């Protein structure tokens, strides 16, 4: 009997234990389904991470900077989420059929078909599991991040939108709807190995992330929708977040006048810019930009231009359509640094070398498994365009949230790609398609631009509606010898044609670097240790109403090496407090007061180098006695083109009035291999000619092959003087002098901006340019007795400040009386240049 009792007790205990164990496993399975402690594995056709972890992560670590990991995954709310009336209810995910018996009826014999019953569990339904949601209140223009996993959909490449396409749909407080592209993301830490070297170490498993910068305050509602390549979709429940307060100025926009930039806050400024296009290598990229952004910030610089390049930061150079999450992490950190130091980035999607010198390594190349047989197919191949759009979409999804991304630039110097000129129409179509695509996926309608080495090589792109700004590059030495005269003409000419803002995003006195192929000399920028050319570009561009100053290319070898940052700091100090959009600044009605009519000379330098395509049928220039020059001086090329060149219409025709008897002196430098023939026509008749056979076989426009003057004498009067080449090839010239063609008091150039109560002026001695100072070592003769007149000001007393343009300080001040809207300001002697501010007193 006792034995029976013991057995019964054991059985009862065993049954109880089994029930407890079953309950435990049931609860555990339910817990794992609802609240996974780690992000669940993606349901994909391949379980390998698309991009391998960067090599070298086992190197000893000395310092770490850790990004914030996602929060613990959140469980769906037990209550059915409320669907707002204005936001459409997300379509429910279709449920799998559960019936095991189906009836089929035919017109002849009703039958019942019994299917084979199985005990297998139905496949899990697609779902969105949120990992991180906005908490509390987020500021306007701040960063809102929404992290989540997607299960139940089938895809192998998370970067291919034809395989998996994920968006977050947001309804703003005003009722507008915004679609934000989501992107594939893996958390990471930045491990510093030592000074100037860091690696990316990935943390955890990849997941999906959406980044959003709200532009309204109030409650925002959102849901996630994903569609795979088979058309299967999943839609999340609706969630919401609150936006309150404001962080920063907001995004940069083109102002209503289509000439300047303005922030969402309504604030505007003239921004100083420079190229810091790439780091020396990817492993130092974060510390590199940390140091440079700090330096730029201290100098008053606001804008940089940064590009994806194969030799530094890139996304898909290793494998087409698969992006480097390590380089993406580096760019994350660089964008954060830009925000920290208040630097605005022009983000360049690709460099021309990818379709030229680097074509052999390009993953688009068929030799590497890509879809293209030749570089020029990139502009028209549908597969390549689709793949490129996905990269653009990823860039916008990952970094488009930042208000410090000023603009997207499609490509740098597209006209330097292989066979560009045989594919120009295809390129224009590509620009239209890609820029329009950007407008469709960027939630913030950010500024879009494109770039050509010669902005005239394919001018149709500037008329594309979805290209917002014109992006110009200009270098010496064959042209651009008088930068301060060239830039205002470039900006004004393009503005008058296209009515879009113009930025000189690269410039320099010489395009060549030390070691440039085929060049054994020293580039001119290396001699310009005081930064005369830089100074000319900065001041002339701002006074041309460019929203960003001209951006020097030689950021490291010249500007940093010679410590030329003071040029930026001085201009920054001068521009403090100037709000050009709110202030309604425009070109001032300003002129020189001519009291001394003694005749003097004027020297013109080439203002353009080689121009691929002439935008004019005739290049006429008028030189007035007051020193003003009418016409497109920016097209005054250093090349006089021969009969074998379509650009021959650029060869100049000058109209000049000689106040007294004087000469025209033309200095010839070199000729092309095909030889040239100088001809000069005066009032339509041949005045002189000179055969210029090729002597050195170099075809180098700066070789000083001839280094000679050609001169003609003129009696007082007005003449039309045409300079041409009537042989096949070109010759180059360094300068042309018109003696006794201007008044002595006209020895300065005057640049002025104003509204009705404020004016700012830049007065420059015409001889103060880099070619005279750096190359010719010319002693500058000061312009004496300079006086300027400004019209259109309100009557009253005004304070006048004279600024040192290199130190950024006021060196003299005075008061003037404005009567009948006219102010006269005595400037005095101008050896180099001086800046002036005129502000209404009180």
Buried (B, 14 or more C-beta within 10 A) or exposed (E): EEEEEEEEEEEEEEEEEEEEEEEEEEEEEEEEEEEBEEBBEBBBEEEEBBBEBBEEBEEEBEEEEEEEBBEEBBEBEEEEBEBBEEBEEBEEBEEEEEEEEEEEEEEEEEEEEEEEEEEEEEEEEBBBBBBBBBEEEBBBBBBBBBBBBBBBBBBBBBBBBEBBBBBBBBBBBEEEEBEBBBBBBBBBBBBBBEEBBBBBBBEEBBBBBBBBBBBEBEBBBBBBBBBBBEEBBBBBBBBBBBBEEBBBBBBBBBBEBEBBBBBBEEEBBBBBBBBBBBBEEBBBBBBBBBEBBBBBBEBBBBBBBBBBBBBBBBBBBBBBBBBBBBBBBBBBBBBBBBBEBBBBBBBBBBBBBBBBBBBEBBBBBEEBEBBBEBBBBBBBBEEBBBBBBBBBBBBBBBBBBBBBBBBBBBBBBBBBBBEBEEBBEBBBBBBBBBBBBBBEBBBBEBBBBBBBBBBBBBBEBBEBEBBBBBBBBBBBBBBBBBBBBBBBBBBBBBBEEBEBBBBBBBBBBBBBBEEEEEBEEEBBBBBBEBBBBBBBBBBBBBBBBBBBBBBBBBBEBBBBEBEBBBBBBBBBBBBEEBBBBEBEBBBBBBBBBBEEEEBBBBBBBBBBBBBBBBBEEEBBBBBBBBBBBEBBBBBBBBBBBBBEBEBBBBBBBBBBBBBEEBBBBBBBBBBBEBBBBBBBBBEEEEBEEBEBEBEEEBBBBBBEBBEEEBEBEBEEEEBBBBBBBBBBBBBBBBBBBBBBBBBBBBBBBBBBBBBEBBBBBBBBBBBBBBBBBBBBEBEBEBBEBBBBBBBBBEEBEBBBBBBBBBEBEBEEEEEBEBEEEBBEBEBBEBEBBBBBBBBBEE
